[in-house]
């Protein structure tokens, strides 16, 4: 059930009647007619922009349309009033039974409440994390991991067939650096003193990898030239790092459906096939790029390169895919990787990148647009940096120096549920200050505690009712007389529950899972507010042994809140708390 969709259907029905009667001209497009919560709750329960968006195409004053529409809407039993405001805004107030019916729907549909067929029949690939396999994931990767996983769950919730994918960047020079770093640890395991020159990875996380290599090959590589061991150690080290990364992701409850190796693109014809696809469309040519902005003419050496006409698909400049020496650019394998995604038949692609990839967005979107003939949209979400604080001090991290803060450090400090929820309390393109102390604080200012406490409070209330001999099983609550819920505070909770299906669809359409976290905090706030009113108003207390019928209705309301909180936390990858400790 989606009450907002139902009332929008009512608005459209009334508009069609107005067309049939001649009040409105024929041929109007109602696609932009919306029904949504008013900005100020004092103005009503819902508002529609119908008169405002139809005035110009209908060549009428918005107020005239609103007045006529208000009369039609007011005739419906669910609408207690339809008031025209300003130049033509239309505010609606609904009968109490409408909100009570929402509660009945939540109890009947359980965790399916809010699900939709928005993505039915569509396949979406969500690529996230995709960190270089040169070490454990750090706190910056954690944000992308949590965001991507929550987004994948959100899209699954609205019916998409979702593939979670990790792109292993194992085709570049960084894995050679990793191999050399592991070789140093290997020599160290043989008792040699080593020095980590600039450009290698000195982190202690490579110590066990060097030891494991010693156990595998003995002294076979000791004092041997690089060409003897580089490829073998590169493969060994990459596998070891990916095992570490998989374990890090598992500590956050993240399981990928597919790991795609960049290395598999080289020497297999995949890059050549992707570029041939672009060439067949007239999008590959030999040319010379203009000098980069800020370069002096005498600093610029023009060289003929193989270029992709990315400007024909929205990019600022054309992009090189092959250097003058015949080597591929970094962009070429990325084109091939996305070509592979398109060929796999996905209807939509989503990439989660770090903040430092902002300059890559337009060229990657241009490539996918060209490869799919504009049929497969690519949305790229950038996750801004995370600053980690503890005891009022910021943690600094430097991967090469080996002093970075890992994903596992954060999870060990506050737990996976807190980590996930807290990182979703900001929009992905906003910077985030993660205070470990505040994340564990038990107060309203800590959103994860506030939401979890709401669910735990409901579970506690249900237990108290059962201890008092009042039935709280699903069948009893489903049969409760919800018409007994008449107080404005109770209806406010029901109204917030009614927003859930609409909120989920908006979050899924915009690829913004943080909206779910925001909503859960607001829903928890309504529940806590109602609970506190019960301390001074006996009629609002959830458990009243002398009035089982009223208690059943209030338990039904509480249960409905718990169902939606559990569904929302499930999207975020957080386990609902049954009790607080």
N, C-alpha and C positions, 0 to 999 in steps of 0.2 A: 504493500500500500504506500502511495506517495500522495499525501493530501494536497500538496502544492500542485502536482500534476492534475489531480482531480478538479481542483478549482480552476486551473488554467483551461481544462476541457470545458468547464461550465462557461467561462468567459468566451471561448471560441464558439460555443453553441449559441450564446446570446448574440454574438457578432454576426453569425450566419443568419439568425432570425432577422436581425436589423437589415441585412442585405436583402433578404427575401421580401421584407416589408417596404423596401425602397428608402429606408433611413440612411443606409450606406450604399455607395455605388458598388457595382460588381467588379470582380477582378482584383480585389485588394489582397495583398500578401500578408498573412497573419504570422509569418515565421518569427518576427521579432517581438511579438506580443509576449510579455513575461508576467508571471505572478511570483512575488517574492516577499520576504518579511520587510516591513517598513523600517526605515532607518531609526525611527523613534517609535518604540512600542506603544506609546501613548496614542499614536495615530490610528491604531487598529491592529488586526492580526495579520492581514496580508494586504498587499498593494499591487495594482496592475498599471502598467504604462500604456495600455491599449490606446487610449484616446490621444496620447502624445505621439506615438509612432504612426498612427493612421491618419492624423489630421492633414498632413501635407499631401499624401497620395489621394486622400478623399476630397481634398480641396474644401475642408470644413474647419471650423474652429474646434480646437480640442475640447473646450468646455461643453460645446453642444453634443459632441460624441459621448463625453463622460456622463452628462445628465441622462441621455437616453439609455446608455449602458447600465447606469446605476439602477434605473427602474426595472430593467430586465433581471439583473442579478438579485435584487431585493426580493423578488418573487420566489426565489429558491429557498427551501426550508432550512438549508444549512447557513444561509446568510441572514444575520439579524439586522445588519445595516450596511449600506453602501454610500459612502460620503465622498463628494467631489471636493478636492482641495486645490487651491492655487489655480493655475491656468488649465488644469485638466487631469491632475492626478486623482486616482480613485482608490480610496482606502476601504477595506472590507473588515467587518467583524463577524465572526462565525459563532454559531450556536455551540453551547457547551458539549452537546452530544458529539460534535465533530471531533473534539479533542479526546473525548472518552473512547471514541471508535478507534483512534490511533493506538491507545493502550491495548485494546482488544486485538488489534492487528499485530502488535509487537509480541504479545503473549502467544498468539496463534502461529506466527511465522518464526518465532524464536530467533536464532542467529541469522536466519535468512532475511530478516527484516532489513530493508535498505539495499539488498542486492537488486541488480537489474540486468537487463539484456543489452545494455549499451554496447558491449564489445562482442556480443554473440556472433560466432562465425568468423571472427577476426583473430589473426595471429600477430603477436607483438614480441619483438626481441628487445630485452632490456640488458644492455651491457654496462656493467659497473665494476668498481674497484680497479681491475686491470693494471695493477701496480707492477713496476719492473720486478722481475723475480731475483732481486739482489739482496733481499733481507726480509725480516718480519714486517708486517704492516704497522705503520705508525698512526698516531692519533689523527693526522690529516686524512689518511686513507679511511679511517673509521667512519668519518662523516659520509663519504661517498658510498661506503658499504651499507650503512644503515639507511640512507636515503634511497638508494637503488633497490634494496630489498623491500622496503616499505612500499615503494611505488609499484613494484612487481606484484605485491600482495593486493594493493588497492585495485590494480587493473584486473587481477584475477577475480576480485570481489564483484566487479561489474561485468563479468562474463567473458573477458578476453582469454585466449589461449596463450599463456605467457611462457617464454623461454628466458631463464636467467643465464647470462653468459659472461664469462671472464676471458678477456683477450690477453694472452701471455706475451709480453713484449720481450721475446727471447731471440730476436733476429738482429739486434743492434750491437754496438760496441760495448754496452754496459755489461753484457754477459761475459765478454772477454775479460773485463776488469774484475768481475766476480771470480772467474776461473783463476786469475793470477793471485787474487786475495786468498782464495782457498788453498792454492799451492803453497803460499807462505805459511798458512796454518798447518799444512801437511808437513812441511819441513820442520816447523816448530814441534809437531808431534814426534818427530824423529830426533828431537833434542837440539836442533840447531837454533841459534839466535837469528832472528829476522828483523827487518826494518820495514815498516809500512810507508813506502814513499807516497808522496802526494799523488792522488788519483786512484788509490786503492781503498778498500773498505776495511778499516781496522776493528770493526765491532766484534765483541766477544761472541756473538751469535755464530760466528764461523769456526770457533774452536772445535765444537763437536763434529762439524762437517770435515775439518781437516783430520781429526782422529778417525772418523768413519772411513775416509779415503785411505788412510794408512792401513786400517784393518782389511780393506778390500784388496789393495794392490801391493802391500808391503813396501819395500824400498825401490820398486820398479821405476819411479819417477824422480828419485833423489838425484840432484845435480844433473838432470837431463835437460837438454835445450827445449825451448817452448814448443817447437813444432812437434815434439814427441808426445806431449801431454795435453796441449791446450784444448783440443776438441773433446777428448775424453773427460777431462775435468770440468769443462764447460757443461757438458750434458749431466754429469754427476751432480755438480753444484746446483744447476737449475732444478733438477728433480728434488734435491734436498730442500731448496728454498720453497718450491711449490708445495711440498708436504707441510712445511712450516706455515705457509700462507693458508692452506686448507684448514689446518688446525686452528689458526687464529680466527678464521671465518666461522668455524664450527663453535667456537667459544661464544659467538654472538648469535648462534642459531641460524647461520646462513649456509645454505646448501645450493651450489650452482648446478644448473642442468648441463652446462657445456663449458669446457675449457678449450679455447681455440689458440693454437700456437702460431705466432707470427712466422716462426722459422719454416712452418709448413708451406708458406707461400713462395719461398725461394726455391728455384730449381725444379719447380713442379709445373710451370706453365700457367699458374693461376694469375700472376701479375700480368703476364703477356695477354692472357684472355680478357682480363678486365680492360686493359688499355685498347685492345682491338675492338671491344664493344664501343668504346668512346670514339675510336678512330673511324669505325663504320658509320658513325653519326656525324662525321665531319668536325669532331671536337679536339683532335690532336694535330699539332703542326710544329714545324721547326721555326724558331724565332728567337729574338733577343728581347729580354725584358728591359723596361725603363729602370734607371738607377733607383735604389730605395730612397725613401724620403730621408733627408738629413745627410745624405752622402754628397760630398763634393764631386764634381765631374772628374777630377784627376784621381779620385780614389776608386773610381768605378771602371771595371774592366768588362766591357760587353762581350758575352760569350753566347754562341748559338746553343740552344738547348731544346729538348723536346717538351712542348708545353701543352697544357690542357686549357681549353677555352672556358674556364670557369665563369668568366664574366657573362657568358650567355645564360647562366643559371643563377645569377644574383650575386656573384662575388665581386670584389672591388678590382682585382687584377687577375690576369691569367696566371696559372701556377705551373712551375716546372715539375715534370715527373721523371725525367732522365737528365743527368748531368752531361756536360760536354765530353767527359771522359767515358761515357757509356754506362756509368753506375746509376742505379736507381736513387731517387731522392727519398726522404722519409715519407713523403706523401704517397708515393706509388704503392707500397704494400697496404697502406690504409685504404686506398681506393679499392685494391683487390679484396681486402677483407670485407668491405661493405658490399662489394659486388657479389661476394659469396653469400652474404645475408639476403640480398635481393633475390638471388637465384634459389635460395632455400624457400622462398614463397611467403615471406613475412609481409603483412599488410601495413605494418608500422614499425619503425626503428626508433629506439631511444638510447642515447649515449649519455653516461654520467661522467663528466670530466672534472678535473681539478681546476682551480681558479687560474692557473698558469696556462691553460689551453684556450683562453678566450679568443686569441687570434686564429684559432683553427676552426672556429665554428662555421664561418661563411664558406670556406673552401670545402669542408666536409659535406655541408648541406648541398652545395652546388654539385658535388660528385654524385651523391645519391639521387638527386633530381635528374641528373643526366643519365645515370645508369638505369634508372627505372622509368624514364620518360615522364617524370613528374607524378608517377602513380603511387610511389611509396614515400610518405612523409618521414622525415628525420627530425626528431626533437632532441636538442642537446641541452642538458642541464649542467650548469657550472656550480660546483660546491666551493664556497669560499673557505678561507683558512679557519682553523680552530686554534684558539689560544687556550692553553691549559693552565689552570691556577690551583694552587694548594697552599694553605696557610698564608694567603694574601700575596704569594709570590708566583710569578709566571715561570713555567717550565720552558726551557729552551731546548730545541732539538736540532741536531745536525747529523744526517745519516752517515756522511763520510767520516765524521769524527767518532761515530759509534756511541753518541750520547743521546740519541733520540728517544722519545717516549713512545712506547709501542702500544698497539691496540690492546694487547694482553695486560699491560700495566693498568690501563684504564678499566678494563673489565674486572681485573682482580681488585681494584680499589673500590668500585661502586656496584659491580654486578652487571650482567648483560641487560636486564630490563631497564635499569636506570640509565645506562649508557644509551640505549636505543631511544627511549622516550625523550631524554634531555636533548639529544642531537636533532630531534624533530620538532623542537619548540621554536625554531627559527626557520624562516624561508631559506632554501638552499643557497640563494645568491647573496645572503647577508652574512657578514662575519659573525663568529660565535665565540664567546668567552665561556669556557667550560670550567666552572668552579667546583672542584671535587667535594669541598666541604658543604657547599650549598646544595649539591645534588643529594646529599644524605640527610639534609635538614628536614625535620618533621614540622612543616608549617605550610600555610596557604601559599607562601611565596615559592614553594617548591612544587611545580606542577605535577611531577610524577607521583609524589607523595599524596597530593591533594586528590588526584583521580583514583589512585589505588585505595586511599582511605575511604572514598565514597563507596567503592565496591565492597570493601571489607565491612563497612558500616551496615550496608544492606544485608550482607551475609549474617552478620551478628544479629540484626533485627529479626531476620527470618528464623534464626535459631531460638531467639527469645520467645517468639510467637509460638513455636512448636513446643517449647518447654512449658508454656502457659496452657497447653492443650488445644491450641488453635491450629487447624490444618493449614499447611502451606504448600501442599503438593501442587503440581502443575494443573491438574484437573480442577482442583478447588479454586485456584486463583483465576483460571480461565473462565470459570462460571461466576466469578464475583460480580456483584452489582456495582458497576462502575459509575452509575448515575449518582452514587453517594459522594463522589468526588466533586464537590461544588466550590471549594475555596479557591480564591485567585492564585494562591501559592501552589496549590496542587495542580491547577490547570497550567500554571507557568511551566511546571516540569513536563507536562504532557505536550505543551506547545514546543518546547525544546526538543523533545523526542520526535515530533512531527518533522523537524528540520533535517533529521538524519538522512533519509533517502536522497533529498535534494543536495545536501552537503556532499555526500559520497559521489554523486554524479558530477558535481562541479569540480571536486578535487581530482577525479579521474580524467575529466576533459582537459584540465589545465596541467595535469601531471604534477600535482602539488600535495603530497601526503601530509605536509605540516598542517594543512587545514583540519585534518582529523584530530591531531593533537590539540589544536585550539578549541575545536568543538567539544572534545571530551572534558577539557577544563571548564568550559561554560556549563556543560551538563552537570558536572560534579558540583559546581557552585550552586546551581538551582537545588540540587538534592540536599546539600549541606544546609542551605538557607531554610528549606522546609523542615529539616530535622530540628534545627535550633528553635524555630517557631513553636514546635511541639513541646518545648520545655516550659513555655508559659501559657500555651493554649492546649488544653487537654484534648480538644476536638481534633487537633492536628497530630497528636501523638500516633505513631505508627502502630503501636500495640495497645489495645484497650480490651482487657479481658471481659469487661461487662458488655461489650458490643462487638461480637464476632463478625457480624456482617460488615460493619465499617472497617474493622481490622483487615478483613479479607480484601476489601477494595484498596486499602492503603498498601497492603502487602503486594497486591497486583501491580500497583504503581511502582513500588520499589523494585520488584522483580523485573519490570519492563526496563527500568534504568540500568539494572545490572546486565540485562541481555545486550543492550546497546553499548554499554561500556566494554563488555567482553568482546563484542564484535569489533569495536574500534581498536581496542588494544591488540586484538588478533591481527588486524591489518598492520599495525606498527611492529608486530613481532614481540609483544610484551605479554607475559602471563598475568592474568587478573589475580589480584590478591584476595584470598579468602579471609585472612585476618592480618592484623598489623602487629609486628613484634619490635 
